[in-house]
Amino acid sequence: MFGLAAIALMVFGVAGMGTGTAAADTVIATVPVENDPVGVAITPDGSHAYVTNRNDGSVSVIETAGNTVVGSPITVGNGPREVAITPDGDHAYVTNTFDDSVSVIETASNTVVGIPIPVGDGPSGVAITPDGAHVYVTNTFGDSVSVIETASNTVVAGPILVGDDPSGVAITPDGSHVYIANSQGDSVSVMETAGNTVVAGPILVGDEPSAVAITPDGAHVYVTNTFGDSVSVIETAGNTVVQNVTVGISPQGVAVTPDGSRAYVTDGDSGGSVSVIETAGNTVIETVPVGAGPFGVAITPDGNRAYVVNGDDDTVSVIAIERCLGSLCIDFGSLTGSGSGAGSSFS
């Protein structure tokens, strides 16, 4: 436990301190990447962010310490959409929508290893189990999900039929269930990983669900409804929608902070903004201006920063997340240091 002197030092000696009753997140860096960035994931050690550039068939790597791109873009397949990183940080899995494949990047060398893994028709979303053993890929044009075994990088299950045009995908923290947004079905399917079968759903949500994020306690699922300008909140205990939250125009990506207190939602057509939802009451507490056409979003595991890819101006906005305790607010994201995390987005 901190003594009074230590608390005083923390309160008055930390840069970025402010006062007020509401957090005020700010963009602290804008990083140029390649053409039409859409997806983003952050390594578990927080040192790098991986960004898919859809029109270039490449992945850019950002060093988070200085928020600069390192090395040349990594060439992957045609139309890379989303990216997910294994829990050990050794590999990044990238869905190539127009090649019907998944590329595997070795993060130590930032090179593609092996041949692309054939999956279903139009792969888009990707999520990795907490034990790192399996990768779940949504095949949008095939209305299905493929399951890749990471030990062999081969498809071991699928195509597993789900709803119409599956896009976003997320796995519960205990690794037991997979939640899939079916864009044209306006619904969410639930798979059980033990048998790779659909066990619940379709759960009806809003219009054109696209991205999915799950709270760290596994209790709730946040789903962006792109044409409904809203986010549906699903309670996993009963797999029912308990609330719909109005956000900006055409929400795309969503990511939940590691402490589960907030959900960050990219508003694709709101002039470049991110809506911040306080999960305790499921209300929007602020809107953060970012670049043009924000899509994917990922939050570092220390909860200090959010990385937002802006598809219309080929940049990544880095948001410093401010925390408040009563009237005392600290802008942790402006301090030295970083973490890791992942998010998802779809257009």
Number of C-alpha atoms within 10 A of each C-alpha: 5 8 8 9 9 11 12 12 11 14 15 11 11 14 13 15 18 19 14 12 12 16 21 20 21 20 20 14 17 19 16 19 24 20 18 22 33 33 34 32 28 32 26 20 15 21 18 24 26 25 31 33 30 23 16 19 21 24 29 22 24 22 17 23 13 11 20 17 18 11 11 11 20 19 18 24 23 19 24 31 34 33 31 28 29 21 18 12 19 15 22 23 23 32 33 30 25 16 19 21 25 30 22 24 23 16 17 9 9 20 15 18 12 11 11 20 18 18 27 25 21 26 33 32 33 28 26 27 21 17 12 18 15 22 23 25 34 33 29 24 17 20 23 26 30 23 24 23 16 18 9 9 20 16 19 13 15 17 19 18 17 25 23 20 25 34 34 33 31 27 27 21 17 12 18 15 23 25 25 34 34 30 29 17 21 23 24 32 24 24 22 16 18 9 10 18 17 18 14 15 17 19 17 18 27 22 19 26 35 35 35 32 29 28 21 17 12 18 16 22 24 27 35 37 31 26 17 21 23 25 32 24 24 23 16 18 9 10 19 17 17 12 15 21 17 19 24 24 20 24 35 36 34 33 30 32 25 19 12 19 16 21 25 27 36 34 31 29 18 18 15 21 24 30 23 24 23 17 19 9 10 19 17 19 15 16 21 18 19 24 23 22 28 36 34 34 32 28 31 28 22 17 24 23 30 29 29 35 36 30 26 17 17 20 26 30 24 24 24 23 22 22 20 17 12 10 11 15 20 22 22 22 25 21 13 9 15 22 20 25 29 29 33 33 34 25 21
